[in-house]
Amino acid sequence: MVEPIRLTTRAERETALAQAGWNVFQLSASDVELDLLTDSGTGAMSQEQWAALMIGDESYAGSKSFQRFREAVREVLGFPFVVPAHQGRGAEGVFFGAVIDPGEIVPSNAHFDTTRAHIEIRGGIALDLPVPEALDPRLEAPFKGDMDVDGLVELLDGPDGERVSIVMLTITNNAGGGQPVSLANIRRVAAVAREHGKKLVLDIARFAENAWFIREREAGYHSTPLPEVVREMLAPADAVLMSAKKDAIANIGGFVAVGEDEEFFHRLQARGIVSEGFPTYGGLAGRDLDVIAVGLREVLEEPYLRYRIGQVAYLGSILSEAGASVVQPVGGHAVYLDAGATLPHVPVEQFPAWALSCSLYLAGGVRAAEIGSVMAGRDPETGENRHPPLELVRLAVPRRVYTSRQLEQAADAVAATLAEAESVRGFELVEEAPVLRHFTARFVPLDRRLASLSAEAGSV
Ligand SMILES: *Cc1c(COP(=O)(O)O)cnc(C)c1O
């Protein structure tokens, strides 16, 4: 299928963004030329997936689609018990609803924003324990997604150790640059968790991309078939959470899968019924379950993954050539720009990464996502804005959608933004929701000319 792209002028984009309250999430997609907002649910389905859609079994209970889905999860990932959900955060709702009591601490290499929200709305504390290398955007290290194991041991041996019941790893690490987690790190974290009687839970939204990096970068795996790398990677986990909108190349869906603890599985199932529906469809149509079953296998095909990882690396290299500060090494699904280095004159209180994402749209019709002080939200205790160590802008590449020629438009937009970088101003946040505020927040530009557009658009 071919989707036309509408070309826009800078004046049209200024009006559109002003009307959107200077929030690219609020733009109409038809005002975007190159949409790198997310790789979530934006992939193109294969002919096998479209064919699978046609044999979807829409029985309320016990559909054949569910059986095929469960079999794919068992065969590809190694988990026999699975609770489907409408998307990743549905799976998070089911899972954290069952495990979080107020005051519970959940350590992770770095929590994704929806995971953090699910922990915090239940009164838990989402604690990031990245390796120190992860905080240096220019450092080339193979596994910057790893967890700081010493930090984990310190936490579990310390006075707060009792407040932990699960230890998480997000693979690849979406919040921290799409960086992979090594098998060695997964095993060490698993061993520490087990010694302390804690469950290890993996967020495996991008399991295939992580497996690819293990094979490329970790000694001893260069000739291991990818499906085997995946099984070794996931074997130490007690449970996994997955957004099927990523590495199952589906447009919707998610699940929680459990290894051995059947009693825990039944608890999750019972919770799922309340919010997601009967346990053999979980918020999805039968045909969606079939699409996920096909996608879980397709994503491990070598030519696909080689092209995928190579295309994202190509985007990283042309952005670097355009003069951008790119987080190194380039991750699996996205290229991250270091907005702090790009706009050093914009203080964090004025949201430099947000400003950069707006500039990219205005300069070239490119939509990207801020991963900085807006997304970080407020500290639940003090109510103050949180400022993460890095102000990043993520250019996420949808799977099997754009040609590399199209991605070159992103490099042009970056070059245009850099040429006028000194005149780029920050933003004032004027309206926000209590959780996940970045989706709906409204802003006023500190740039006077743009602010006058805001007034014209009647957006404030
Ligand atoms: C996308 C994502 C989620 C949430 O999944 P949705 O399908 O968007 O609800 C959770 N964790 C990670 C790492 C993700 O990338």
The ligand as an ORCA input file, in Angstrom:
! r2SCAN-3c Opt
* xyz 0 1
  C       6.273      1.383     23.898
  C       6.820      0.866     25.134
  C       5.999      0.540     26.219
  C       4.500      0.801     26.223
  O       3.879      0.145     25.195
  P       2.579      0.739     24.443
  O       2.244     -0.335     23.482
  O       2.986      2.022     23.797
  O       1.521      0.950     25.474
  C       6.598      0.002     27.339
  N       7.921     -0.185     27.404
  C       8.746      0.136     26.385
  C      10.211     -0.111     26.494
  C       8.232      0.668     25.222
  O       9.050      1.005     24.234
*
